[in-house]
Every structure is written in structure tokens, then in C-alpha cells.
Amino acid sequence: MSAAAAQAVLVARYKLRADADPEELRRISERMWALAHEEPGFGFRAGWYLTAGDGSQVAIYEFSDLAGLERFRLHPEHLAVQRRWSEFFEWMRNDVCTVVRQDTLGPVPL
């Protein structure tokens, strides 16, 4: 797999604010999910959400390549949402990774 074609994975770690509006966050999250799926140039593949023992959360998103992830990151609608981060989160950290090897066992759907 060449570096240019490597799958991109975004690992977003964050802690929700106690006073965050859950309905507004749900609405925004659903819109961003739809946006990621609507634009074929993003190459969005899948996403998962987990809660850690300390109450922080982790979201993992797969994109077909770094270029697609970058197009999503710079989309005007997504940029507008990014500017609102402090309404919902105490803190956030995004790690952008590329897949250097993938070992598959059994019939994985992706």
C-alpha cells in the first residue's frame, strides 16, 4: 500500500461539558455524519464511539485516504461546527493516523 493511498483514521478524544446541550450536539453530529456520507470525495467509511472509564469519550472515524479526511476537515459546514467546540467539550484531542498494515481475520464488512 503506498503512502498516498493509505487509509486514514481519525481518533478524536474528548470530554463533554456538563452543561452541553445534548439535543444540539445530537443534531450537529447527525448532520456531520450525513455530510461525511454525502460527499464521495471524502471517502468516509465508518465510525465508532466509546466511553472510557474516566468519563472521556473516543470517536474513531475511517476515511479511504488522508486527502478525503482533509477535504472533510476543511469543508465550510464542518469548519463552522469546529468553531463551536467549546460549547460542548471541556477538551478535545484529534490524532490523525494512517494505516500501515491491516490484518483481517474472517469476513470483515469493511
Wavefront OBJ file of the C-alpha trace (Angstrom):
o trace
v 0.000 0.000 0.000
v 1.538 3.339 -1.000
v 1.622 6.272 1.416
v -0.631 8.325 -0.879
v -3.308 5.622 -0.864
v -3.074 4.698 2.832
v -6.328 4.578 4.735
v -6.691 7.452 7.225
v -8.046 7.043 10.731
v -9.072 9.934 12.977
v -9.105 9.214 16.699
v -10.958 12.019 18.489
v -10.684 12.022 22.287
v -12.831 14.447 24.244
v -14.695 15.201 27.454
v -18.213 16.596 27.232
v -19.091 19.680 29.251
v -21.636 19.042 31.994
v -23.792 21.886 30.633
v -23.570 20.857 26.957
v -26.919 20.776 25.160
v -27.308 17.079 24.261
v -30.053 17.718 21.700
v -27.988 20.314 19.825
v -24.923 18.071 19.909
v -27.003 15.157 18.559
v -28.354 17.355 15.758
v -24.883 18.575 14.783
v -23.407 15.075 14.987
v -26.132 13.666 12.745
v -25.555 16.441 10.199
v -21.780 15.885 10.157
v -22.343 12.126 9.759
v -24.670 12.786 6.816
v -22.227 15.281 5.287
v -19.375 12.772 5.518
v -21.503 10.175 3.712
v -22.945 12.546 1.076
v -19.646 13.751 -0.370
v -17.971 10.948 -2.333
v -14.650 12.828 -2.306
v -14.401 12.409 1.471
v -14.109 8.621 1.229
v -15.780 8.244 4.637
v -16.086 4.574 5.576
v -17.173 4.102 9.187
v -17.249 5.496 12.710
v -17.412 4.181 16.263
v -17.962 5.806 19.657
v -16.614 4.579 23.009
v -16.647 5.855 26.597
v -13.534 5.467 28.746
v -13.517 4.709 32.454
v -12.692 8.334 33.318
v -15.802 9.606 31.509
v -13.941 10.869 28.479
v -15.070 9.627 25.099
v -13.379 8.409 21.952
v -14.697 8.575 18.407
v -12.897 6.662 15.659
v -13.542 7.533 12.016
v -12.163 5.782 8.933
v -11.551 7.540 5.620
v -10.241 5.925 2.442
v -7.219 8.276 2.447
v -5.726 11.405 4.021
v -6.903 13.614 1.164
v -10.542 12.707 1.863
v -10.143 13.363 5.574
v -8.554 16.726 4.787
v -11.419 17.642 2.417
v -13.901 16.856 5.182
v -11.876 18.837 7.760
v -11.862 21.915 5.510
v -15.495 21.747 4.365
v -17.172 25.093 5.250
v -20.004 23.448 7.185
v -17.539 21.371 9.214
v -15.346 24.417 9.869
v -18.380 26.243 11.286
v -19.026 23.343 13.659
v -15.369 23.238 14.723
v -15.586 26.874 15.836
v -18.321 25.857 18.309
v -16.289 23.141 20.050
v -16.142 24.925 23.418
v -19.954 24.876 23.693
v -19.852 21.092 24.008
v -16.403 19.955 25.159
v -14.128 20.623 28.133
v -11.239 19.471 25.944
v -10.608 17.622 22.709
v -7.635 15.973 21.029
v -7.602 14.647 17.465
v -4.983 12.157 16.302
v -4.768 11.635 12.543
v -3.230 8.289 11.656
v -2.506 6.278 8.537
v -2.849 2.527 8.354
v 0.498 0.907 7.636
v -0.740 -2.662 7.900
v -4.123 -4.289 8.154
v -4.580 -7.886 9.311
v -8.026 -9.282 8.634
v -9.458 -12.455 10.147
v -12.846 -13.653 8.993
v -15.412 -11.803 6.857
v -14.955 -8.167 7.932
v -17.709 -5.968 6.401
v -15.411 -3.027 5.546
l 1 2 3 4 5 6 7 8 9 10 11 12 13 14 15 16 17 18 19 20 21 22 23 24 25 26 27 28 29 30 31 32 33 34 35 36 37 38 39 40 41 42 43 44 45 46 47 48 49 50 51 52 53 54 55 56 57 58 59 60 61 62 63 64 65 66 67 68 69 70 71 72 73 74 75 76 77 78 79 80 81 82 83 84 85 86 87 88 89 90 91 92 93 94 95 96 97 98 99 100 101 102 103 104 105 106 107 108 109 110
